[in-house]
Amino acid sequence: MGATSGIGALAMNDAVDRGLPVRAFARSAGDIEKTDLIEPFAGDARSAQDVSAAVAGTRAVIYALGIKERLAMLWEEETLFSDTTRVLLDAMNASDVTRLVAVTGFGAGRSKSAMSSPETLGHKAIFGKPYADKDRQEAMIMASDIDWTIARPVILTKGPRSDNLKVLRDPASWRNGLVSRRNVARYLVDAVEDGLDVKADVVLSD
């Protein structure tokens, strides 16, 4: 469902490399080539009708929706993450789909307390509005009855896929750093396929 900094597309490619079928839901899905394993599904993530249709018949949802960074996000209220998550959870509750792996970001929810004072000040000044909405999003997911996983990547890089990924499960180990988008994408698919970190929130770092 959607893409954040290319993570959604990378997760799709990772799944296809494993021979797994993917329904790629996004506004721009018409730009995705249909194959035996990829089903492009164009729609609006805020539309209950579109999301319900996209979820139907799947066995899991990977939520990797993001926004383009822009100057106005310094002062404009952001509701995309909470709005789309509310719609998605309603659609999942009305279906047989119970597995959700959602990408948010380091500094959202409980991971906020793991940031240093300088990090907190800088992060709030620049990303305060979007991350306030990610906080609302995470709270909704955690309060739901579905089998959720919240994955919070640290600072994303264009690095290659590697064996360096660290899945930080203990809040005492949470810290900022760098992580390859490809490693994040691999974890998202692993979380679905191997049932990792159900009802848990983790931080992803290289």
N, C-alpha and C positions, 0 to 999 in steps of 0.2 A: 504494500500500500504506500504509494508515494516514494519520494527519495529525499535524502538529506545529504548534501555534498557528495552525491553519487553513491552513497552507501546502499540505497535501495536497488540501484542498477547492479552494483557489484554483488549483492546478495542473490539477486536473480541469476546472474551468471554463474555464481558458485553452486547454486542449486542445480542449474541445468548441467553443469559439468559433472554432477553426481548422478545425472539421469532422473532428476526429480521434476515433475510438472509444476509450473508456476503460472498463476494468474496475476498479471502485472496491472495493478489498478493505479491510475494517475490521470490527471487532466490531459497530459501529453502522450497517453498510451497509443494514440494513433501513429506516433512516430516509431513505435517498436515493431519489429518484424515478427509476424506470427510464424511459429514453427510447431513441430509435433509436441514440444514441451513448453512453449511459451504462448500463453493466451493473453494478448493485450486487451485491457478492459478500461475504456475511457470513462471517466466520471468525476464527479465533484465530491470530495471527501466530507463536505458539509451536508450533502444530500442524503437523507435517510433512505430514499428509494435506491439511489445509486449504490450506496454502501451495502445495503441488504442484498442486492443482486450480486454484488462482487463477492460477498462472503459466502453465499449459498454454495454448498457442495465442496467447500474447501475443508482441510483438516487443521489448519493453523493460519494465523495472521502474523506477518512481520510488519510492524508499523515503523516506517522510517521517513516520516514527513518532515520537511524543513521549510525555512523561509530564506529569502535572499536578504543578505545584510544590506541595510540602507540607513541613511542618516536619520530618517523619521522614526526609526525604532527607538531612538533615544528618548522620545517623548510620547509616541503613540501607544495606546494600550493595545496589547496583543491578546487575541482570544483564539487563534487558529488551533493551537494544540488542545485546549480544553474543549472547544466546540467539536472538533473532529473526533476526539476520544469519546465524548459523550455519545455521539452518533454511532461510533463503532461498537461501543459496549452494549448499547441498546440492540444493535443488529446481531451481535454475538449472543446476547441473552435470548433473543427470539429464534435462534437457530441451534443447530447441534454442534457448532464450533466453540470449543472451550479453551483453546491454546492461543495465547498472545505473547509475542516477544516485542517489546517496545523500546525504541532508541530515544533517549532524552539527551542528557549531557552532564558532564562533571560540573557541579555547582547547583544542580537541581535537587530538590527534595532533601533527603538526609545527608547527601554528600556536601551540602553547603557548609556544614560544620567542619569539614575536612580542609577547607581552604584557609590559607594564612590571611592575616589582616590585610596586607597589601593586595593579595589576590582578591579578597572579598570586595575591597573598595573599588578596584579597577573593574571587576566583573559587574558589580552593581551599576556603576556609572555607564557602562557601555551596553550590557546585556540585561539590565534590570527588568525591563518590561517583558521581553520574551521569556526570561527565566521565571518570572512570577507566574506566567501562564503554564510553564512546564511544571512548576510546583503544583498548580491546580490539577494538571493532567496526571501527575504521579499519584496524587491523593485519590483521584477517581479510580485509577487502576488498582491501587492497593485495597480500596474499599470494596472492590467487585468480588464476585464469587468465581470468576474464571481462573484458569491456570496461567497466571501471568509471570512474566520475567521483565524487569526493567534493567536495561543495559545503558550505562553512562560512559561513553567514550571520553577520554581526556582530549587534548588538542590533536586534531586530525591532521595526518600527513598523507602525501602521495606515495609513500614508501611501498615496497613490494610485500607480498604475502610472505610470512616467515613463521618460524616456530617460537618467536619471541613474545607472543601475546601472554599477558598476565591477566587472569580473571581475579580481581581483588574482591573477595567475598566478605572479609572481616572489616568492618568500618574502621578499625584501628590501623588498617593498612592502606586506607584510601589516601591518595595523593595525586597531585597534578603531574602532567608529563606529556609525552607524545605517543600517538598510536596510529598505525597504518589503517587507512580505510578498508583495505583488503582484509586485514586481520579482523577488524570489527565485523565485516560482512560474513567471514567464515564462522565467527562465533555465533552470529544470529541463526545461521542455518544449523550449526551444531546444536544449538539450544533447542530447536524444534525437533531435530532428528534423534537426539540422545536424551531428551527430557531434562536438560540442564537447568538448575537454579529456578525451579518452579516455586512461585510465591516468594521470590527473593529479588533483591536489588543489588546489582554489582557495578563495579567500576572497571573499565577496560583500559589497559595501558601496555605499551611495549617495554 
